[in-house]
Amino acid sequence: MAYRTLEDFFGDIVGKARRGQGISESELAQRVGLSVRQIGQIESYELTPDDQAICRLADALHLDGKKLVEVARGWVPAQGNAAFEDENMRVDRLILDAGMTVNCYVLKCKVSGKGAVIDPGGQAQLILDAIADIQVTHILLTHGHGDHVGALEAVADTTQAQVCGCERDFALMAGRSRRVTERVDEGWQTAIGELGIDTVSLPGHTGGGIGYYTSPVFFSGDALFAGSLGGARGDAYRGQIQAVRAKVLSLPGETTIFPGHGPITSVVQELAHNPYFV
């Protein structure tokens, strides 16, 4: 299975930015010279206006107009479905059905044969088949939403791996939180075989959002998608943008970003094309 589009369409980006900043449909319509009905049509994928109107929307929503036009006209990242492999590691993506389409990743240290599962969201047997030849030592959770932890028990029971997640998301995980053996937060570190893993806190979409970095790859969860972000509101929305800008988009441009949903991307591509970063 492969992605042919972004996770978020033009209308999703407009809606997330509007709701994130607490702007009503009527207020946005007044600011940009469209009707309330047209704003609703945009957010429900029924209308894509001309470039001038898109740029007015971007200005009103504090988005980058040129980038928003590119997304509206069909931009997708290069190599959005490519597996990653270098001399030290391999990353494979599993596109799972967890009530919605979601990404799970298998990170393998080629030197040691050890590995990690990132976000076992569902379809446990599919995940277990993918790790049959790997000694999985860690399960890394980017956040606690059900579509990212749905197969946690089954994968943890089979692998006996350490389960790593942020305590601030335990309430979202319900009973699954008791399976967490390592509580992670900003600055937490571990190793997957010979691969060092660094952790950053990316709150916003959830309070306990976590990103995992082992050069040259970054697992962003729902804090950052190709061309978009996971939804958040108010201070959480603003804080998420600030955290991603400071902690993710400051990484080397060639860093490959593996998001929780949608195609694979990179730092350089997000700097050039993600409308949330002006």
N, C-alpha and C positions, 0 to 999 in steps of 0.2 A: 504494500500500500504506500502511496506517495501523496504529498500535498501538491495541489496545482494552484492554490490561492493562499492568501494570508489567513490566519485565524480570525482576525477582525477586519471587516470590510469598512469602507468609507463611513457608512452610517453608524457602525459600532463605535468608531473613533469619535465622531461628533457626539454621539450619545454619552459615551463615557466621560468625555471632557466636559460636557454640559452638566451632567449629574455630579461629577466630581467637584465642580466649582459652585454647585447649588444654584445654577441658572435655570429658570423656568423656560419652557418652550415659548411662551408669549414674550418673555424678555429677550430671548435670543432672536426671535423673529423680528422684533422691533429694531434691534441693533443692526441687523444685516439686510433689512428691506425685503424679507420674505414673509409669507403668511404662516400662521401656526400650523395650518394643514400641511404646508410644504415642509416644515421642520419635521412633522410626524412622518411624512413620506420619506424624507431622507433617512431617518433613523430606522425605518422599516424596509429599507432597500428598494423603495418604489421610485425614488427620484435621485438622480445625480445631476446637480445643476452645472452651469457653465463655470469655467475657470475663475472668472471674476467673482462670482457668488461664493465659490469655494474659498477664495482668498479672504473674502469678507468674514466668512464663518471662522476661518483660522484666526484672524485678527481678534474677533470677539471672544474666542475661546483660548487665546494665548497659545496657539499652535503655530507651527511653521507652514506658511501658505504654500510655498513651492513643494514641500514634502507631502502635504495633504493632497495637492493636485496629483502628484505622482502616484500616491496610493489609490486615489479615486480612479485613475486611468489604468490601474492594473499592475503596478510594480510588485514584483516578488524578488526575494533575495536569490542571488546566484548560489548554486550548490545547496539549495534548500533541502534536498533529500539525500545528500551524500553521506556515507559513513565516514568517520574520521579514523585515520590510522597514521602513526609515525613510528619511529624506532622504539619508543617506550611504551606506547599505549594504543588501545583500540577502543572506540566508542561506537556501540550499536544502538539504534533507536528502535523501539517497539511502539507501534501505534495501536493503542488499546481501546476497547469499548468499555468504558466505565460509567455508562449512562450518558456519556458524551465522549467524543474523541479526545484522547489524552496521550501524551508522550511518556514513556518509561525508557530509561537508558540503562545500558550495561557497560560499565567501565572496566576494562581489563588491563592489568599490568602485564606486559609481554615478557618481562624479565622473570617474574615470580610465578605467573599463572594465577595470581590472586585477583579478586575483583570486587566490585560493588554494584548494587542495584540502586538506581535513583528513582524514587517515586513509583512504587509498585501499586498502580491505581486500580487494577482489575485483571481479569483473565489470568489467574495465577498459573495455570498449567502452561500457557504460552510463555510466561516469564521463566518458569522452571525448565522448560525445554531449551530456552535460549542460554541458560547458565549451566547446562549439564556438564560441560567440560571446564568449568571455572570453579575455583575455591572462593566462594563469596564470603568475605569477612565483614562487610559492612552493608547496611541498608541506609541510604541517606535520604532524608525527607526534606523537601524544600518548604513544605507547609502542610497544614493539617486537614485540608478539604478532602472530602470522601473520595473524589475522583483521583486523588493522588495517593491514598493509603488503603484503598479497598481490598487489595490482596496482601496487605502487610502480614497478617497472621500466618497465612499459608506459606509465604516465602520465608518468613522468619523461622517457622517451625521446621521447614525442610533444610535450611542452610545453617541454622543456629548462629547467624551473623549478629553482630552488634547493630542495634537499631538506634539511629541518631536523629534527633529532632529537637525543635525548640519548645520549651515549656509554655511559652505564651500561646501556643496553638493547641495545647492539650484539650481544652474545652471543645474544640472543633472535632477532635478525634474520638470523643466519647470513650468507650471502653478500650479502644486500641492504644490509648496513651500509655497504658500499663506495660505495653510491649517495648517502650522506649528504654534503652539501657544507657544511652549517653545523651545528656542534655547539652545541646549546642547553642552557641550564640556568637556574636562578633569576636573574632580572634581565636576561636576554637580550632585546633589542628589535629590531624591524624595522618595515617599513612595507609595506602592500599598497596601492599607489596612495597615496591620501590617508589611509588608515586606519593609525593607529599600533597595533602589536601588542606587548603586554607578556607576559612569560612567568613562570610560577611553577613550582617543583618540587613535585610531589605524589607522593612515593615511598610505596610500600606494596604495591599490586597488582603493580607491578614497581618495581625500583630506580630506573628512569629515567623514571617517570611525569611528564608535563609538562601544564600547563594553559595555554591561550592566551586572552588577554583583550583585547578592543577594545570599549570601552563603547558600548552596554550589553549586550554578549553575551560569553559565556564558553564555551570548548570544554574539557570536563572529561575526555575520554577515559573510562577505566574507573575513575578515582579516585572518581567520584560518579555514581550513577544517580538517577532519580526514585525516591525512597523507599528507596534502598539504596546499596551500595558494591560495587565490584569486590572479589573475595575476596583476603584476605591473612591471615597468621598471625603470632602472637607480637608481637614489637616492631614488625614491619611493619604489623600490623593497628592497633595503638594509634597508631603514627606517622601512618598514613593518616588516621585520624579527626581527629587533632590538626591535620594540615596542611590538610585540607579545611575544618575549622572556622575556622582562622586566616586562610586565604588565599582561600577561595571564599565561604563564608557570611558573611564580613565585608564583601563587596561590597554596593553598593546593592540594596535589596530587589527592585527592578524588573528586575535583571539576568536575562536569559534564559540558561539553562544548556542547552547542547547536549551530551548524554552519548554515550558510545561505543555504548551499547545502550539500547533502550527509548525511551519517550516523552520529549519535550522538557519541561523544567520551569523553575523560577525560584528565585532565592535565597529569596524570601519563602515560597514553597510548601515548600521543603525545610526551612526553619527550623520551619515549622508542622507538617510531616507525616513527616519522615524519622526513623525510630526510633533510628538510631545517634547522634543528637544530642539528648542529654537536657537 
